[in-house]
Amino acid sequence: MLVFLFVFVTPAQAAGQTLRAREDGSFRILIVTDTQDTDNPRQLMLDLLKAELDTADADLVILLGDNIYGRYIGVDATKVRAAIDAIMEPIAERELPFVVAFGNHDDEKSLSKEEQLEMYKSYPGCLNDDPDISGVGNTCLPFCDVTGNEVKALLWVIDSGTYANEDIGGYDYVKEDQINWLKTGVAEYSSEIIPASYVFQHIPVPQVYSLLSPAKPFEKGAVSAVFNPFSDWYTQNNDAISAGSFGETPCPPKIDSGEFQAWKECGVRAAFFGHDHLNDYVGCVEGIDLIATSGIGFYDYGDGDEHGARILVLHADRPEEYETEMLYYRDLFDTPLSPFDLSHIGIEAFRIIVSALGIIIISILILMFIIKKRKVSV
């Protein structure tokens, strides 16, 4: 492996290098999100990741955040490196260029994103840039025709942050200087025609709620936050959704930072998100497609055979058009998941449930002991 790392050179190895279309004008991207595991990752996740890589025939891999589960790894650099190595080695072995977006769980009580980015950059094929703006690893990748001379589309990989300040609460949001970076970049590449843009970030924008309608609790087809029947409930607007569905209510930031408005001004065609493990919707809001990708990891919650990754195909001759589809576990493996593999709730939730049951059982035993003692004393 060490020899491989030193000698392997990808067609698009340096950060900022353009992405060239194939001879037929197409370009295939595999979007993988929420691998979200530790330095001792579940084999199910690794098997699924390898199968996705083998099937996708990708020209680029985008890791769309929550690539590791920072708070369960901690600040031990050796363990963080082991967690990153686990997901990176299958990508490097297949000599695939890749780019990383960070999610809210990556640096949560763990090493900083700056330190993690250096670990990713140690692998050949890393295309991440890191301009001097908010966030880490923000990157713009021009997609060009087969000659590499004409920019057809811009791929924006954006760090959507971790958690907002306490006075705001909830999840983080893309900052003003990141938005200005996108606007400036589009202007620099533009002449008479603005090339199509595609955005990739972990946390969705608040506008995803335009794809939903309020519903009553437990109404048929309605969804709420995972494991929380006391949260707000919603049904999806099928007129606005062309594929996929909501398995849970999305968790965007509480404030609108103006990012979506900037997308409208900059010719963004579609934006791709992770974060909400059960969602795989493709919907349109004000001319921009908002697209979720199911989680691939089995450490935290997911949806059994619907764990998966997303294939995105761009075209140099019609950059404003694209095709996308989910590639699920059920599509790649003949053997169904065992009902005991915790694929719906994940190891973390299972531990919480077991701990809660343990507390309840112990409490009952203590109560029975006290009652018995009282009866004896009487």
Wavefront OBJ file of the C-alpha trace (Angstrom):
o trace
v 0.000 0.000 0.000
v 2.818 2.445 0.841
v 4.447 1.857 -2.537
v 1.050 2.344 -4.183
v 0.492 5.658 -2.432
v 3.797 7.066 -3.635
v 3.614 6.015 -7.279
v -0.083 6.326 -8.067
v -0.977 9.492 -9.993
v -4.587 10.195 -10.950
v -5.719 12.097 -14.048
v -6.943 14.915 -11.784
v -4.687 14.722 -8.785
v -3.990 18.324 -7.855
v -6.604 20.412 -6.056
v -8.285 22.858 -8.403
v -7.591 20.772 -11.523
v -10.414 20.511 -14.020
v -12.552 17.436 -14.515
v -12.709 16.218 -18.097
v -15.655 14.524 -19.735
v -15.266 11.067 -21.217
v -15.092 10.604 -24.982
v -18.883 10.355 -25.078
v -19.198 13.612 -23.127
v -20.422 12.047 -19.889
v -18.978 12.276 -16.391
v -20.004 9.927 -13.579
v -19.962 10.879 -9.887
v -20.582 8.627 -6.898
v -21.979 10.522 -3.895
v -21.354 8.761 -0.582
v -22.630 10.275 2.639
v -22.826 9.490 6.343
v -20.397 6.582 6.484
v -20.259 7.901 10.067
v -18.288 5.179 11.834
v -15.333 4.778 14.186
v -11.779 3.435 14.051
v -13.344 -0.043 14.231
v -15.975 0.350 11.517
v -18.804 -2.067 10.817
v -18.030 -4.524 8.049
v -21.493 -3.962 6.544
v -20.608 -0.356 5.786
v -17.257 -1.290 4.261
v -18.800 -4.049 2.134
v -21.485 -1.681 0.873
v -18.937 1.061 0.129
v -16.788 -1.350 -1.895
v -19.804 -2.651 -3.792
v -20.913 0.907 -4.606
v -17.430 1.761 -5.879
v -17.281 -1.371 -8.031
v -20.727 -0.797 -9.528
v -20.793 2.973 -10.068
v -18.043 3.193 -12.726
v -17.332 6.642 -11.301
v -14.929 9.327 -12.518
v -15.135 11.111 -9.158
v -16.185 10.218 -5.606
v -17.716 12.869 -3.352
v -17.727 12.112 0.374
v -20.615 14.286 1.511
v -19.975 14.610 5.220
v -20.208 12.770 8.535
v -17.444 10.660 7.079
v -16.415 9.657 10.613
v -18.204 9.794 13.973
v -15.936 12.217 15.766
v -17.386 12.141 19.250
v -17.066 8.350 19.492
v -13.458 8.461 18.275
v -12.201 11.421 20.293
v -8.975 13.347 19.825
v -6.689 10.342 19.439
v -5.016 11.037 16.092
v -4.234 7.352 15.582
v -7.907 6.413 15.908
v -9.057 9.282 13.684
v -6.541 8.218 11.072
v -7.744 4.617 11.297
v -11.361 5.709 10.760
v -10.418 7.807 7.729
v -8.152 5.079 6.336
v -11.024 2.579 6.496
v -13.142 4.559 4.021
v -10.278 5.943 1.960
v -8.360 2.759 1.189
v -11.114 1.267 -1.044
v -11.224 4.569 -2.967
v -7.431 4.761 -3.339
v -7.157 1.115 -4.341
v -9.474 1.852 -7.271
v -7.397 4.913 -8.237
v -10.377 7.259 -8.053
v -10.141 11.033 -7.643
v -12.198 12.244 -4.699
v -13.264 15.351 -2.831
v -14.448 15.645 0.770
v -17.185 17.753 2.329
v -17.360 17.866 6.112
v -20.483 17.241 8.197
v -21.527 18.093 11.732
v -20.235 14.824 13.217
v -16.757 14.835 11.662
v -15.004 17.103 14.144
v -17.523 16.771 16.967
v -15.332 16.368 20.101
v -12.563 15.084 17.831
v -9.615 16.389 15.836
v -10.178 19.610 13.920
v -11.322 19.516 10.319
v -8.016 21.111 9.332
v -6.135 18.136 10.786
v -8.525 15.700 9.165
v -8.198 17.385 5.775
v -4.438 16.850 5.887
v -5.094 13.151 6.421
v -7.350 13.044 3.358
v -4.778 14.981 1.335
v -2.174 12.340 2.117
v -4.089 10.085 -0.282
v -3.451 10.559 -4.011
v -6.446 11.823 -5.905
v -7.640 14.323 -3.278
v -9.020 17.363 -5.115
v -9.866 19.474 -2.068
v -8.847 23.100 -2.056
v -9.123 25.237 1.094
v -9.609 28.956 0.357
v -9.350 31.444 3.203
v -13.050 31.574 4.007
v -15.320 30.037 6.642
v -15.261 26.273 6.846
v -12.616 23.795 5.750
v -12.055 22.175 2.370
v -14.383 24.383 0.334
v -13.656 23.516 -3.283
v -14.727 24.526 -6.778
v -14.138 21.929 -9.504
v -14.646 23.008 -13.135
v -16.165 20.298 -15.308
v -14.882 20.612 -18.862
v -15.438 19.050 -22.242
v -13.262 16.154 -23.370
v -10.459 18.520 -24.435
v -10.330 20.182 -21.021
v -10.451 23.614 -22.672
v -14.077 24.640 -22.232
v -15.754 24.881 -18.828
v -19.211 23.368 -18.967
v -20.238 23.330 -15.307
v -18.908 24.212 -11.868
v -19.050 21.746 -8.978
v -19.120 23.523 -5.609
v -18.193 21.429 -2.567
v -19.066 23.468 0.530
v -18.475 22.996 4.244
v -21.911 23.570 5.802
v -20.487 23.667 9.329
v -21.254 21.826 12.531
v -23.611 23.554 14.991
v -24.814 27.149 15.127
v -23.965 29.475 17.994
v -25.925 28.972 21.212
v -27.962 32.137 20.645
v -29.280 30.578 17.408
v -29.193 26.865 18.221
v -29.562 23.891 15.935
v -27.349 23.048 12.991
v -24.876 25.361 11.319
v -25.256 27.200 8.025
v -23.151 28.414 5.116
v -21.649 31.814 5.923
v -21.688 35.069 3.983
v -18.048 34.862 2.884
v -18.654 31.368 1.484
v -21.645 32.698 -0.450
v -19.531 35.570 -1.798
v -16.823 33.069 -2.781
v -19.393 31.175 -4.856
v -20.705 34.358 -6.466
v -17.205 35.569 -7.308
v -16.194 32.197 -8.692
v -19.210 32.002 -10.976
v -18.504 35.539 -12.221
v -14.873 34.689 -12.953
v -15.806 31.640 -15.036
v -18.664 33.362 -16.811
v -18.501 35.153 -20.117
v -21.778 35.616 -21.929
v -23.280 32.435 -20.540
v -23.075 31.347 -16.894
v -22.023 27.681 -16.790
v -24.352 25.381 -14.910
v -23.455 24.944 -11.250
v -23.988 22.003 -8.904
v -23.639 22.303 -5.131
v -22.630 19.526 -2.730
v -22.867 20.060 1.036
v -23.824 18.018 4.068
v -26.575 20.041 5.754
v -29.580 20.996 3.578
v -30.959 24.493 3.208
v -34.244 25.505 4.934
v -35.994 25.609 1.547
v -36.335 21.800 1.608
v -39.453 22.383 3.705
v -41.102 23.753 0.562
v -41.282 20.095 -0.471
v -43.374 19.260 2.607
v -46.790 20.073 4.060
v -47.795 20.021 7.754
v -49.584 16.846 8.847
v -51.239 15.360 11.892
v -49.250 12.981 14.105
v -49.254 9.427 12.728
v -51.210 10.502 9.670
v -50.799 8.037 6.808
v -47.629 8.834 4.865
v -46.496 11.446 7.389
v -42.987 11.609 8.865
v -41.467 13.164 11.960
v -37.997 13.469 13.400
v -36.354 10.086 13.979
v -37.663 8.367 17.125
v -39.547 11.506 18.169
v -43.372 11.278 17.987
v -43.625 14.628 19.790
v -41.998 16.597 16.960
v -43.818 18.239 14.068
v -45.171 15.904 11.403
v -45.160 16.409 7.632
v -46.283 14.802 4.399
v -44.343 15.231 1.196
v -45.621 17.302 -1.699
v -45.653 14.721 -4.479
v -46.240 17.423 -7.094
v -42.801 18.861 -6.310
v -40.962 15.548 -5.853
v -39.929 13.621 -8.943
v -38.190 10.680 -7.259
v -37.425 9.224 -3.848
v -39.114 10.171 -0.610
v -38.802 11.563 2.909
v -38.182 8.968 5.605
v -37.795 11.669 8.248
v -38.240 15.402 8.562
v -35.052 17.143 7.404
v -32.782 19.034 9.799
v -31.577 22.239 8.110
v -30.319 25.282 10.042
v -32.854 27.441 11.859
v -31.935 30.558 9.874
v -31.796 31.301 6.168
v -28.317 32.687 5.487
v -29.173 33.711 1.934
v -27.446 30.743 0.323
v -30.483 29.594 -1.664
v -31.055 33.098 -3.046
v -27.413 33.171 -4.167
v -27.930 29.845 -5.929
v -30.780 31.357 -7.929
v -28.566 34.281 -8.934
v -25.636 32.044 -9.862
v -27.345 29.496 -12.069
v -27.230 26.570 -9.650
v -29.036 23.681 -11.291
v -29.146 21.258 -8.360
v -27.879 20.889 -4.802
v -27.049 17.581 -3.125
v -27.232 16.898 0.626
v -26.582 14.166 3.171
v -27.295 14.549 6.911
v -30.814 13.040 7.047
v -30.090 9.319 6.740
v -33.569 8.183 5.700
v -34.146 10.725 2.924
v -33.523 10.150 -0.781
v -35.880 12.715 -2.344
v -35.400 14.621 -5.597
v -37.545 17.745 -5.518
v -37.662 21.147 -7.188
v -37.984 24.500 -5.438
v -38.055 27.680 -7.542
v -36.208 26.057 -10.397
v -33.462 24.420 -8.311
v -33.462 20.686 -7.659
v -32.863 19.770 -4.017
v -31.601 16.206 -3.677
v -30.940 14.021 -0.636
v -28.803 10.894 -0.460
v -29.436 8.068 2.001
v -26.773 7.279 4.583
v -24.377 4.436 3.846
v -23.250 3.844 7.444
v -24.651 1.234 9.837
v -23.213 2.597 13.090
v -25.973 5.173 13.473
v -29.555 4.841 12.250
v -30.507 3.994 8.672
v -33.178 2.178 6.721
v -32.060 -1.406 6.299
v -31.835 -2.455 2.660
v -32.230 1.203 1.630
v -28.791 2.162 2.848
v -27.062 3.328 -0.293
v -25.197 5.902 -2.363
v -26.163 8.129 -5.280
v -24.912 8.109 -8.858
v -24.885 11.445 -10.699
v -24.170 11.698 -14.426
v -23.300 15.032 -16.085
v -22.995 15.755 -19.814
v -20.591 18.179 -21.506
v -22.935 18.858 -24.418
v -25.892 19.675 -22.151
v -24.481 20.655 -18.737
v -27.824 21.905 -17.452
v -29.170 18.337 -17.675
v -28.211 15.405 -15.481
v -29.316 11.935 -14.453
v -29.247 10.611 -10.924
v -30.353 7.480 -9.140
v -29.859 5.769 -5.813
v -27.963 2.503 -5.648
v -29.262 0.650 -2.585
v -27.962 -2.250 -0.561
v -30.793 -4.366 -1.957
v -29.558 -3.675 -5.504
v -26.084 -4.994 -4.794
v -26.497 -7.971 -2.464
v -28.593 -11.089 -2.932
v -28.707 -11.881 0.778
v -31.144 -9.619 2.664
v -30.086 -7.990 5.882
v -30.769 -9.902 9.047
v -33.545 -8.433 11.239
v -30.990 -8.519 14.066
v -28.330 -6.396 12.379
v -29.623 -3.126 13.916
v -29.702 -1.547 10.462
v -32.798 0.525 11.297
v -31.670 1.975 14.606
v -27.881 1.627 14.544
v -25.462 0.629 17.259
v -25.662 3.975 19.031
v -29.452 3.869 19.410
v -29.283 0.193 20.386
v -26.893 1.050 23.213
v -29.221 3.797 24.410
v -32.217 1.446 24.314
v -30.345 -1.313 26.153
v -29.122 1.176 28.771
v -32.654 2.503 29.251
v -34.058 -1.015 29.582
v -31.306 -1.847 32.049
v -32.183 1.168 34.171
v -35.878 0.232 34.075
v -35.181 -3.386 35.067
v -32.866 -2.359 37.903
v -35.432 0.175 39.114
v -38.160 -2.493 39.106
v -35.926 -4.912 41.025
v -35.092 -2.258 43.610
v -38.772 -1.395 43.965
v -39.684 -5.079 44.391
v -36.945 -5.435 47.019
v -38.238 -2.430 48.956
v -41.837 -3.710 48.827
v -40.724 -7.141 50.003
v -38.745 -5.650 52.891
v -41.755 -3.652 53.989
v -43.994 -6.727 53.943
v -41.471 -8.654 56.059
v -41.202 -5.825 58.569
v -44.994 -5.660 58.855
l 1 2 3 4 5 6 7 8 9 10 11 12 13 14 15 16 17 18 19 20 21 22 23 24 25 26 27 28 29 30 31 32 33 34 35 36 37 38 39 40 41 42 43 44 45 46 47 48 49 50 51 52 53 54 55 56 57 58 59 60 61 62 63 64 65 66 67 68 69 70 71 72 73 74 75 76 77 78 79 80 81 82 83 84 85 86 87 88 89 90 91 92 93 94 95 96 97 98 99 100 101 102 103 104 105 106 107 108 109 110 111 112 113 114 115 116 117 118 119 120 121 122 123 124 125 126 127 128 129 130 131 132 133 134 135 136 137 138 139 140 141 142 143 144 145 146 147 148 149 150 151 152 153 154 155 156 157 158 159 160 161 162 163 164 165 166 167 168 169 170 171 172 173 174 175 176 177 178 179 180 181 182 183 184 185 186 187 188 189 190 191 192 193 194 195 196 197 198 199 200 201 202 203 204 205 206 207 208 209 210 211 212 213 214 215 216 217 218 219 220 221 222 223 224 225 226 227 228 229 230 231 232 233 234 235 236 237 238 239 240 241 242 243 244 245 246 247 248 249 250 251 252 253 254 255 256 257 258 259 260 261 262 263 264 265 266 267 268 269 270 271 272 273 274 275 276 277 278 279 280 281 282 283 284 285 286 287 288 289 290 291 292 293 294 295 296 297 298 299 300 301 302 303 304 305 306 307 308 309 310 311 312 313 314 315 316 317 318 319 320 321 322 323 324 325 326 327 328 329 330 331 332 333 334 335 336 337 338 339 340 341 342 343 344 345 346 347 348 349 350 351 352 353 354 355 356 357 358 359 360 361 362 363 364 365 366 367 368 369 370 371 372 373 374 375 376 377 378
